[in-house]
Amino acid sequence: MTTEFDLVVGESTADAVASERERNHHMYSPVMQLVALVATLGILAYAGFLLNPSNRGDILPYSIVIIAEAVLIFHALMAMWIIISGMRSSRPYSYYAARQQMFDAELIETSCTEPEDPSQWPIMLNGRQTAVDVLITVYGEPLAVIERTVRAALAVRGRHATYILDDGDSDDVRELARRVGCHYIRRLTHNGAKAGNVNNALTVAKGEFFVILDADFVPRPNLLEETLPFMADDRVAFVQTPQTYGNMHNILSRGAGYMQTMFYRYIQTGRNQFNAAFCVGTNVMFRRSAVLEIGGMYTGSKSEDVWTSLMLHEAGWRSVYTPITVAVGDAPETIEAYSKQQLRWATGGFEILFTHNPLSPRRHLAAGQRIMYFVTASFYLLGITPGLLMTVPLLEIFFDLHPMNLTVSWWQWLLFYGGFYIMQIVLASVVLGRFRWEVLVLSVCSFPIYAKALYNALIGIDQAWSVTGAAQARRASAFNFTIPQILTLVTVVLALATSVWRDLRLGFLNIATVWLTVNGVFLIAFLWIGVQEAIRARRAVEEPLAGIEQSRRRGVALVPVLDRTRIESAHDGVGIIAGTGDPSAIEWPDDDPTVAQPLGRRPRPTRTTDTPRRGAIS
């Protein structure tokens, strides 16, 4: 009879290598390679067309086009280079050897009280047992979302400790931890956002390695098997896996999710060749000693993930990216969540560009790492370019300023322009398996978000942390976050009306009219996403109210029920601090001050003996 142990360790090293080769062949199929090659030629041809002095038009619109297209061409060329570099990517033999030796049948039988439970199997690495902590960062997500992730984390194969790091100060989450049997840590302060939360937990969780999971990312049982074997190389500081999304059921979540596909499938894989794959904040395993060496997770930015990666690479550590999905989470489902997520990510990138430029000779990075981190830091400039290009037809309509020489024929323009943009769309379609218009709409219409991020980074505005994905509370109307797009659409419509009127008078179609029409279609599609979101939000409110009304008509009394334990806990002022063992345990002094305290006052609890004091991570 085949046991679960046999299924886990039964695959030979040769079989695993063959499986990886097959996966790489699928990723880098002949069609993919051909499209990438043609797209590269299209990029170079378009660059030559733009830079040809004989094609230059009026200086202002031409300068705008050159600046915007230079950003697009640079990042397109970098993407092609990184994709091609990733074709040589393969796992080292040490990974397969470590994975084969990760679980020992004899040790499991002798040291496990429940050997049939894979989550209790001792983990071996480099011939010795090792300890792993799984840290789940929580900040106000719904209890059901947290519980789903926690239960899956507890079931991960390999002996490990699971911690809930609750920055939302929720007694319900504390009770959840007690009920399911995992550790619970609540901070006394919330300094440093998510990075500070993890650093605080490292004063309690002492495992040699630790995994970070966002509250909405549900891990698969093979989480440790796919990541820990890379740590057999003592130079590896962290192993990053992709963010895969399971809630692609509306336009926004599909667009936001598929926007990341190219990055996680090809870009991160290619960055392995330059030792420049970076952490994305979740679904990642760290070596504790490496993080402690740089003083903990970086707390100077809300984009602690990429900053921590940069600090580790500067300190000489290695990183690994593996494209295997080990956890599935939620993409942003609302324009508010999407806007805040992109704003946070973009601000972090621009902060690196302006305050820690990777090209500076003061950075202790290899040449390839410098280029890769410069690409990362400047990437979100791509998002601003559509906004710049939208001004060009306005200059042509209202000021008769043309970006290109009027002698350039339609077929020339279409050949070079199409060779660049159409091939980029074809490449994205090959990567995604089909054309995804949602991705194109978000890419074109998100320019106000990235412009704001650039402004924030330039003047040093701190970006607040917020929950994204399905867990994000719908606190504001979608249209509160689309005002720039609405104003842009109004401007485009007015310009289009003027352009059409002029074209009818002159008897020919102006290229500016075409671009205004295209821009208007994209903006309308983006705002339609907001309309759909508003309709869903309204239905979510109306359906419960309709149920209450039906119950009232039937004469059913609806009486709210309050939980007595929660009321008493609130009256007593019970709190929780970081601890080990029974995380919900709190010791009070004999002369309990809660008896004489007014309602709502929370006395400071006495620390248990095994609760560490705040201070440096040890």
C-alpha positions in Angstrom: 0.0 0.0 0.0 1.4 3.4 -1.0 1.6 5.9 1.9 1.7 9.7 1.7 5.3 9.5 2.6 6.0 7.4 -0.5 4.1 9.9 -2.7 6.1 12.8 -1.3 9.6 11.4 -1.5 9.0 8.8 -4.2 10.0 11.0 -7.2 13.6 10.4 -8.1 16.1 13.2 -8.9 16.1 12.2 -12.5 12.3 12.4 -12.7 12.3 15.8 -11.1 14.9 17.1 -13.5 12.9 15.7 -16.5 9.8 17.4 -15.1 11.6 20.8 -14.9 12.9 20.5 -18.4 9.4 19.8 -19.7 8.1 22.9 -17.8 10.8 25.1 -19.2 10.1 23.8 -22.7 6.5 24.7 -22.3 7.3 28.2 -21.0 9.9 28.9 -23.8 8.1 27.2 -26.7 9.3 27.9 -30.2 6.3 30.2 -30.8 7.2 32.2 -27.7 10.9 32.5 -28.8 9.9 33.5 -32.3 7.4 36.2 -31.0 10.1 37.5 -28.6 12.6 37.8 -31.5 10.2 39.6 -33.8 9.1 41.9 -31.0 12.7 42.8 -30.3 13.3 43.7 -34.0 10.1 45.7 -33.9 11.4 47.7 -30.9 14.7 48.5 -32.7 13.0 49.5 -35.9 10.6 51.8 -34.1 13.4 53.4 -32.2 15.2 54.1 -35.5 12.1 55.6 -37.0 11.5 58.0 -34.1 15.2 59.1 -33.9 15.4 59.8 -37.7 15.9 63.6 -37.9 13.9 63.7 -41.2 10.8 62.4 -39.3 10.9 65.1 -36.6 7.9 67.4 -36.2 7.3 70.4 -33.9 9.6 70.4 -31.0 7.1 70.3 -28.1 5.0 67.3 -29.1 8.0 65.6 -30.6 9.9 65.9 -27.3 6.9 64.5 -25.4 6.8 61.5 -27.8 10.5 60.9 -27.5 10.5 61.0 -23.7 7.5 58.7 -23.4 8.6 56.3 -26.1 12.2 56.2 -24.8 10.8 54.9 -21.5 8.7 52.3 -23.3 11.5 51.2 -25.6 14.0 50.9 -22.8 11.8 48.7 -20.7 10.6 46.7 -23.7 14.3 45.9 -24.6 15.1 45.1 -21.0 12.1 42.7 -20.8 13.2 40.9 -24.0 16.8 40.6 -22.6 15.5 39.3 -19.3 13.1 36.8 -20.9 15.9 35.4 -23.2 18.2 35.2 -20.2 15.6 33.1 -18.3 15.8 30.4 -21.0 19.0 29.1 -19.3 17.4 29.0 -15.9 17.5 25.6 -14.1 17.6 24.4 -10.5 21.0 23.3 -9.1 21.6 19.6 -8.3 21.9 20.6 -4.6 18.2 21.4 -4.6 17.2 18.0 -5.8 19.6 16.3 -3.3 18.2 18.3 -0.4 14.6 17.7 -1.4 15.3 13.9 -1.5 16.7 14.0 2.0 14.2 16.4 3.5 12.1 13.7 5.1 13.5 10.6 6.7 11.2 7.6 7.2 13.0 6.2 10.2 13.2 9.6 12.0 9.5 10.1 11.4 8.6 6.8 13.0 10.8 7.3 16.0 10.2 11.0 16.8 6.6 11.6 15.7 3.6 10.9 18.0 1.4 11.0 14.9 3.6 9.8 11.9 0.6 9.8 9.7 0.3 13.6 10.0 2.7 15.1 7.4 2.7 18.5 9.2 4.6 16.8 12.1 7.3 15.3 10.1 10.8 16.5 11.2 12.6 18.5 8.4 16.2 17.6 7.5 18.5 20.0 5.7 22.2 19.3 5.1 22.1 16.3 7.3 20.5 17.9 10.4 17.1 18.9 11.6 16.0 22.4 11.1 13.2 24.6 12.3 10.8 26.7 10.2 8.3 29.3 11.2 5.3 30.4 9.1 4.3 34.0 9.7 0.9 35.1 8.6 0.6 38.9 8.6 -2.9 40.2 9.5 -4.2 43.7 9.3 -8.0 43.9 9.5 -8.9 41.1 7.0 -12.2 39.3 7.5 -12.0 36.5 10.0 -13.1 33.8 7.4 -10.2 34.9 5.1 -7.7 34.6 7.9 -9.0 31.2 9.1 -8.8 29.8 5.6 -5.1 30.7 5.4 -4.2 29.7 8.9 -5.8 26.2 8.6 -4.0 25.7 5.3 -0.7 26.8 6.9 -1.1 24.4 9.8 -1.5 21.6 7.2 1.7 22.3 5.3 4.0 19.3 5.2 7.0 19.4 7.5 7.2 20.3 11.2 6.8 24.0 11.6 5.3 26.6 13.9 2.5 28.8 12.6 2.1 32.4 13.9 -0.6 35.0 13.4 0.9 38.4 13.4 -2.1 40.6 14.2 -1.5 44.3 13.5 -5.3 44.8 13.6 -5.5 44.2 17.3 -8.5 41.9 17.0 -9.8 39.8 19.9 -11.6 37.7 17.3 -8.4 36.9 15.6 -6.8 36.0 19.0 -9.7 33.7 19.7 -9.2 32.1 16.2 -5.6 31.4 17.1 -6.6 29.7 20.3 -9.3 27.7 18.6 -7.2 26.3 15.7 -4.0 25.9 17.8 -1.5 28.3 16.4 0.6 31.1 18.0 -0.7 34.6 18.2 1.4 37.8 18.4 0.0 41.3 18.9 2.3 44.4 19.0 2.2 47.2 21.5 2.9 49.7 18.7 2.4 49.6 15.0 5.7 51.2 13.9 7.2 50.1 10.6 3.9 48.7 9.2 4.3 45.2 7.8 8.1 45.1 8.1 7.8 46.2 11.8 5.2 43.5 12.4 7.6 40.8 11.0 10.6 42.2 13.0 8.5 42.1 16.2 7.6 38.5 15.5 11.3 37.5 15.0 11.8 38.4 18.7 9.5 35.4 19.4 9.8 33.1 16.5 13.3 31.6 16.6 13.3 29.2 13.7 16.3 29.0 11.4 14.0 29.9 8.5 10.7 31.8 8.3 8.0 32.0 5.7 5.9 35.2 5.2 2.3 34.8 4.0 -0.3 37.6 3.6 -3.6 36.8 5.3 -5.4 36.2 2.0 -2.7 33.8 0.5 -3.7 30.2 1.1 -0.6 27.9 1.1 -0.5 24.5 -0.5 0.9 21.5 1.3 4.1 21.5 -0.7 5.1 25.0 0.4 8.2 23.9 2.3 9.2 21.2 -0.2 9.4 23.7 -3.1 11.4 26.4 -1.2 13.5 25.0 1.7 15.8 22.8 -0.5 17.3 25.9 -2.1 18.5 26.8 1.4 21.0 24.0 1.2 23.2 26.7 -0.3 24.3 28.7 2.7 24.6 31.8 0.6 20.9 32.0 -0.2 19.0 34.6 1.8 15.5 34.1 0.5 13.4 32.0 -1.9 10.5 33.8 -3.6 7.6 32.1 -5.3 4.9 33.7 -7.5 1.7 35.5 -6.5 -1.1 33.5 -8.0 -4.7 34.7 -7.8 -7.8 32.7 -7.4 -10.5 35.4 -7.5 -10.5 36.4 -11.2 -14.2 36.8 -11.4 -14.6 40.5 -12.2 -13.0 42.8 -14.8 -10.7 44.6 -12.3 -9.4 41.5 -10.5 -8.7 39.8 -13.9 -6.9 42.8 -15.2 -4.9 43.3 -12.0 -4.1 39.6 -11.8 -3.0 39.1 -15.4 -0.9 42.3 -15.3 1.5 40.3 -13.1 1.7 37.2 -15.3 4.7 38.3 -17.4 6.6 39.4 -14.3 6.1 36.1 -12.4 6.4 33.8 -15.3 9.4 35.3 -17.2 10.9 38.4 -15.6 11.6 37.0 -12.1 12.9 33.8 -13.7 15.3 35.7 -15.9 16.5 37.9 -13.0 17.8 34.7 -11.4 20.6 34.8 -13.9 21.7 38.1 -12.4 21.1 37.2 -8.7 18.5 40.0 -8.7 15.2 38.3 -8.1 13.5 40.3 -5.4 11.0 39.6 -2.6 7.3 40.6 -3.3 6.2 40.5 0.4 4.4 37.2 0.5 4.9 33.5 -0.5 8.6 33.9 0.4 11.0 32.0 2.7 13.8 33.9 4.4 17.0 32.7 6.2 16.7 34.3 9.7 20.4 34.9 10.0 20.5 36.9 6.7 17.7 39.2 7.7 19.2 39.8 11.2 22.5 40.6 9.5 21.0 43.7 7.8 19.1 44.7 10.9 15.7 43.1 10.1 13.2 43.7 7.4 13.5 47.2 6.0 11.1 49.6 7.8 11.9 52.9 6.0 9.3 52.2 3.2 5.9 50.6 2.8 7.5 48.6 -0.1 9.6 46.7 2.5 9.9 43.7 0.2 12.0 45.1 -2.6 14.0 47.3 -0.2 14.9 44.3 2.0 15.9 42.4 -1.1 18.2 45.3 -2.2 19.8 45.4 1.3 20.4 41.7 1.2 21.9 41.8 -2.3 24.2 44.7 -1.3 25.3 42.6 1.7 26.4 39.8 -0.6 23.6 37.4 -0.2 21.9 35.4 -3.0 18.3 35.1 -3.9 16.3 32.4 -5.7 13.0 32.7 -7.6 11.1 29.5 -8.4 8.0 29.8 -10.6 6.1 27.0 -8.8 2.8 28.1 -7.2 2.8 27.4 -3.5 0.0 29.7 -2.4 -3.1 31.2 -4.0 -4.4 34.6 -3.0 -6.7 37.4 -4.0 -6.2 40.2 -6.5 -7.7 43.6 -5.9 -11.4 43.6 -6.6 -12.2 47.3 -6.3 -10.7 50.4 -7.9 -9.9 51.7 -4.4 -7.9 48.5 -3.6 -6.2 48.5 -7.0 -5.3 52.2 -6.8 -3.8 51.9 -3.3 -1.9 48.7 -4.1 -0.3 50.3 -7.3 0.4 53.5 -5.5 2.3 51.7 -2.7 4.3 49.6 -5.1 5.1 52.5 -7.4 6.1 54.8 -4.5 8.5 52.2 -3.3 10.1 51.9 -6.7 10.5 55.6 -7.1 11.9 55.9 -3.6 14.7 53.6 -4.6 15.3 55.6 -7.8 15.6 58.9 -6.0 17.2 58.0 -2.7 19.1 54.8 -3.3 19.9 54.8 -7.1 21.2 51.3 -8.0 23.5 52.9 -10.6 25.4 54.9 -8.0 29.0 53.8 -7.4 28.3 53.7 -3.7 26.0 50.7 -4.2 27.7 47.3 -3.5 26.1 45.5 -6.4 27.3 43.6 -9.5 26.8 45.2 -12.9 23.8 42.9 -13.7 22.2 43.7 -10.3 22.6 47.4 -10.9 20.8 47.2 -14.2 18.0 45.0 -12.8 17.3 47.2 -9.8 17.4 50.3 -12.0 14.8 48.6 -14.2 12.7 47.9 -11.1 13.1 51.4 -9.7 12.1 53.1 -13.0 9.5 50.5 -14.1 6.5 52.5 -13.0 7.5 55.4 -15.3 5.9 53.2 -17.9 2.5 53.8 -16.3 2.9 57.6 -16.7 3.7 57.5 -20.4 0.0 56.9 -21.6 -0.9 60.2 -19.8 1.9 62.0 -21.6 0.9 60.6 -25.0 -2.7 61.7 -24.4 -1.5 65.3 -24.5 -0.1 65.0 -28.0 -3.4 64.9 -30.0 -4.7 67.8 -27.9 -1.6 69.9 -29.0 -2.4 69.0 -32.6 -6.1 69.9 -32.4 -5.9 73.1 -30.4 -2.4 74.4 -31.4 -1.7 72.7 -34.7 1.5 71.2 -33.3 2.5 67.9 -34.9 4.9 65.3 -33.3 6.0 63.9 -36.7 6.9 65.4 -40.0 3.7 65.7 -42.1 5.5 64.1 -45.1 5.7 60.8 -43.3 3.2 58.5 -45.1 0.5 56.5 -43.4 2.0 53.2 -44.4 5.4 54.2 -43.0 3.9 55.3 -39.7 1.7 52.2 -39.4 4.5 49.8 -40.3 6.9 51.1 -37.6 4.3 51.9 -35.0 2.5 48.6 -35.5 5.8 46.7 -35.5 6.3 48.0 -32.0 3.0 48.1 -30.3 1.2 45.3 -32.1 4.0 42.9 -31.4 4.0 43.9 -27.7 0.3 43.0 -27.6 0.9 39.8 -29.5 3.7 38.9 -27.0 1.5 39.6 -24.1 -1.3 37.5 -25.6 1.1 34.5 -26.1 2.2 34.8 -22.4 -1.4 35.0 -21.2 -2.8 32.5 -23.6 -5.2 35.0 -25.2 -5.7 38.7 -25.6 -6.7 40.3 -22.3 -8.3 43.7 -22.9 -8.7 44.2 -19.2 -4.9 44.4 -18.8 -4.6 46.9 -21.7 -7.3 49.1 -20.2 -5.7 49.2 -16.8 -2.3 49.8 -18.3 -3.5 52.8 -20.3 -5.7 54.4 -17.7 -3.7 54.1 -14.4 -1.4 57.0 -15.2 -2.8 59.3 -12.4 -1.9 56.6 -9.8 1.7 56.5 -11.0 2.0 60.3 -11.4 0.9 60.6 -7.8 3.4 58.0 -6.7 6.2 60.0 -8.5 5.0 63.1 -6.6 4.9 61.3 -3.3 8.5 59.9 -3.8 9.8 63.3 -4.8 8.5 65.2 -1.8 8.7 62.2 0.7 5.0 61.6 1.4 4.5 58.4 3.5 2.1 56.0 1.9 -0.3 54.4 4.4 -0.8 50.6 4.4 -4.1 49.2 3.3 -5.8 45.9 2.7 -6.2 44.7 -0.9 -8.0 41.8 -2.6 -11.3 40.3 -1.6 -10.5 41.1 2.0 -10.5 44.9 1.4 -13.5 46.7 2.9 -15.5 48.8 0.5 -15.3 52.0 2.3 -15.5 54.5 -0.6 -17.1 54.9 -4.0 -15.1 53.8 -6.9 -15.6 57.2 -8.5 -13.6 58.8 -5.6 -10.5 57.2 -7.2 -11.4 58.0 -10.8 -11.7 61.8 -10.8 -8.5 62.3 -12.9 -9.8 59.8 -15.5 -13.2 61.5 -15.6 -11.7 64.9 -16.1 -9.4 63.5 -18.8 -12.4 61.9 -20.6 -14.3 65.2 -20.5 -11.2 66.9 -22.1 -10.9 64.1 -24.7 -14.6 64.3 -25.7 -14.4 68.1 -26.1 -11.3 67.8 -28.2 -12.8 65.0 -30.3 -15.9 67.1 -31.0 -13.6 69.9 -32.2 -11.5 67.5 -34.3 -14.5 65.9 -36.0 -15.9 69.3 -36.8 -12.6 70.4 -38.3 -12.2 67.1 -40.3 -15.7 67.5 -41.7 -14.9 71.0 -42.9 -11.5 70.1 -44.4 -12.7 66.8 -45.9 -10.1 64.4 -44.5 -9.5 62.3 -41.4 -6.8 63.7 -39.0 -4.7 61.1 -37.1 -5.4 63.1 -34.0 -9.1 62.3 -34.4 -8.2 58.6 -34.4 -6.1 58.9 -31.3 -8.7 60.9 -29.4 -11.2 58.2 -30.3 -8.9 55.4 -29.1 -8.2 57.3 -25.8 -11.8 57.9 -25.2 -12.7 54.2 -25.7 -10.0 53.2 -23.1 -11.2 55.8 -20.6 -14.9 54.8 -21.0 -14.0 51.2 -20.5 -12.1 52.0 -17.3 -15.0 54.1 -16.0 -17.4 51.3 -16.9 -15.4 49.1 -14.5 -16.3 51.7 -11.8 -19.9 51.6 -12.8 -20.0 47.8 -12.5 -18.3 48.0 -9.1 -20.9 50.5 -7.9 -23.7 48.2 -9.1 -22.2 45.3 -7.2 -21.8 47.4 -4.0 -25.4 48.6 -4.3 -26.7 45.0 -4.7 -24.6 43.9 -1.7 -26.4 46.4 0.5 -29.9 45.9 -1.0 -30.1 42.1 -0.8 -29.7 41.9 3.1 -32.2 44.8 3.4 -34.6 43.0 1.2 -34.3 39.9 3.4 -35.0 42.0 6.5 -38.1 43.6 4.9 -39.4 40.1 3.9 -39.0 38.9 7.5 -40.7 42.0 8.8 -43.7 41.4 6.5 -43.9 37.8 7.7 -44.0 39.0 11.3 -40.6 37.5 12.2 -38.8 39.5 14.9 -35.1 40.1 14.3 -33.3 40.5 17.6 -29.5 41.2 17.6 -27.6 38.8 19.8 -24.4 40.1 21.6 -21.6 37.7 22.6 -21.3 37.8 26.4 -17.6 36.8 26.4 -16.7 39.7 24.2 -18.7 42.1 26.3 -17.1 40.9 29.5 -13.6 41.1 27.9 -14.2 44.6 26.8 -15.4 45.6 30.3 -12.3 44.0 31.9 -9.9 45.6 29.4 -8.2 42.3 28.4 -5.3 42.8 26.0 -2.6 40.6 24.5 1.1 41.0 23.8 3.7 38.9 22.0 4.2 35.6 23.6 4.9 31.9 23.2 3.4 28.7 24.5 -0.3 29.5 25.0 -0.5 32.8 23.1 -3.8 33.8 24.6 -2.5 33.6 28.2 -2.1 36.8 30.2 -1.1 37.1 33.8 -2.6 39.8 36.0 -1.3 41.0 39.3 -3.0 39.8 42.5 -4.5 43.2 43.1 -6.5 43.2 39.9 -6.8 46.9 38.9 -9.7 46.2 36.5 -12.1 46.0 39.4 -11.6 49.7 40.3 -11.1 51.0 36.7 -13.8 53.0 34.9 -15.4 51.2 31.9 -13.2 51.6 28.8 -9.9 52.1 30.6 -7.4 49.3 29.8 -4.7 48.6 32.5 -1.3 47.6 31.3 -1.0 43.7 31.6 2.0 42.2 33.4 4.3 40.3 31.0 4.6 36.6 31.3 8.1 35.3 32.0 8.6 34.0 28.5 7.5 37.1 26.8 10.4 39.1 25.3 10.7 42.8 25.9 10.7 45.2 23.0 14.0 46.1 21.5 16.5 44.7 19.0 15.8 41.5 17.3 17.8 38.6 18.8 
